[in-house]
Amino acid sequence: MTDGHADSEAPTEYVHDPTKVEVLAQLVDAACEGVSDIHDVGQVIGKLTAAGLTDVGSVTVRILACTFHYMLSVNELGSPQPGARLSPEDDEHSLYPPALKKMGDQVRALWLDLAAAVTHPIALARCRDIVFTLRLDGRNSHDHARTAARAYLACVGGSLRSREQSYGLLRALTIARSVGLTDLEAELTTQILDQADEVITACDDPHAALPLLDAILLRRKKKPGPAPDPRAATLLIAALDTYPQPHLIAEAAAVVRARLTDEPATIEKANRAEIIGFITQADSHTDGMAIRYNLAQAASLARKYGIHDLERDATARLQEALPIEWTTVSGDWFSPPEHQIATFMHPYRHAPTWQRALRAWLATGSPAGSHEVNQKSAKEAFDVSVIRRLMTHVSFGSNDLPKQVRTGDDDAMAAELVNAESLEMSAQGEFLARGLDLIAYRFGIPNQEELSEFLASYECRPQWAAVLATALRLYWVREFTASAHLAVPKVEAAARALLLELNEPVYRAYVGDSIGQFGGLGVLLDPLVENHFDRDWERFLRTFLLSDGKNVRNNIAHGFTDEVDRGTAALALRAAAVMITLTSTEPAERDRAVVISALEHPTGQPPRLGLMQRVRRATHAALHELRR
């Protein structure tokens, strides 16, 4: 075999010679004999030609091998259209094998001729399926479909492993249904149920049984067929008891919920089995992380399905689970360039009064940096790491309890964005703290009255200016926890006040016995963004305060935070300050355009790149020059 690049070019190199079809068919039939995996056929073709069985040319060998490297892909269990398909069919990004529909006329001519010449069931199923899928012989498409389906059926009991045989049966059923081969569908159904029964009885590969049962139990609306064989439901329920692994129980349960919709007792049995599977797996572990993850999954599913006894059981077990042994990974960390430190600290070193210094502090940009730059950094990190895309991300909150599970590309990308923002906030929190420390060192701690008057000069609510003044003074006397506890709630209060000033409908009216109330900060941020609130600041507030990031707001509000460090306190003050100074005095009625303008530029000036972002940009530029 050659590399993927060469293989992707093979279709343009191949020139079909009909006179060699008989020899090629014999070669393919011989290569199919005794293989356990259809992908092995290509490797055997290479070995047979290398051994001198026949000389057909390296390009032809690559094309023949490529023919057997297409996959039978099974649709997601419980989906509206269960079945199997040849893939990749039309994926322009697939290098090897190239998408079926991207192959040239010469290769298509080879496939059409091979389909009429090969005799081994594996070869016949593959070649006829390709001809049917691509409609290479439109007038006889129905015949190719029937021949392909019967060839897949003939592979049962042969050398292929059980999953390959089952996928072949599923593909045959998909083909038969697509062209209305009702007689063959009935025959396939019997064989499929026999195959699933044999697999489940032997506790063999569950994926050689579950997709088959999923397809048999489908109740079609557009093309009604015979009612699903009740044997399929019996086998599906048996699978719940046969495979103890939670992910396998979850797959079987998904089929039950999708196909047996008129059997609530069976659905509850499946739901309970899925939950108990996670509890049982938790009991089998001694690692605190694994125990808590499985119990959290069980509690979450129990709540989702409304099974309250199992929810209480899983939650109680979770709360008393073994503690997690956290490991801190440390390494060499960079130091920001001295000139950047000096630039940041310049106003606090040289301001003639504390008012000028604090005004500079209140004019600093979003501690999370530029949202646009963070998105690019997150995308770069996401693109280069396959592991991060495949991993399940579990975040933990207070008391080492799992807070959120993230899977899939969207979740992985969101996690990368939060990581980039958190890195920036860590650096900026330290610098904001340094600025506050230097103000107190040079000028002493301003008294409450003077500080409140200064903050009220921003034309914000005077009572909130007084609260912010108190929080700053608490910081300066090293009462970081008290400072943050006082500052953080005012972020939400200020956001609510701004939306009321814009007359945005954010109040939730009571319904029945429920209480009318305003939404929390997470609800309030979206309408603020719709009214042009600077996105850099919105991302800072969301990542610093809400559950997608550091969750400082909830941890403080619910008593989970016993001690706040200096950098976090400085970030809390910055969050409160930017929102409080955006508000107006209560009697004032600002024009809507004035409020929106303030939201667009919370500090009264265009946003600047954060320190970490400037460092990253400088590093990237240096690396770029080095490569050049």
Secondary structure, 3 states (H helix, E strand, C coil): CCCHHHHHHHHHHCCCCHHHHHHHHHHHHHHHCCCCCCCHHHHHHHHHHHCCCCCCCHHHHHHHHHHCCCEEEECCCCCCCCCEEEECCCCCCCCCCCCHHHCCHHHHHHHHHHHHHCCCHHHHHHHHHHHHHHCCCHHHHHHHHHHHHHHHHHCCCCCCCHHHHHHHHHHHHHHHHHHCCHHHHHHHHHHHHHHHHHHHHCCCCHHHCHHHHHHHCCCCCCCCCCCCCHHHHHHHHHHHHHCCCHHHHHHHHHHHHHHCCCCHHHHHHHHHHHHHHHHHHHHCCCCHHHHHHHHHHHHHHHHHHCCHHHHHHHHHHHHCCCCCCCCCCCCCCCCCCHHHHHHHHHHHHHCCCHHHHHHHHHCCCCCCCCHHHHHHHHHHHHHHCHHHHHCCEEEECHHHCEEEEECHHHHHHHHHHHHHHHHHHHHHHHHHHHHHHHHHHHHCCCCHHHHHHHHHCCCCCHHHHHHHHHHHHHHHCCCHHHHHHHHHHHHHHHHHHHHHHCCCCCEECCCCCCCCEECCHHHHHHHHHHCCCCHHHHHHHHHHHCCCCCCHHHHHHCCCCCCCCHHHHHHHHHHHHHHHCCCCCCCCCCCHHHHHHHHHCCCCCCCCCCHHHHHHHHHHHHHHHHHC
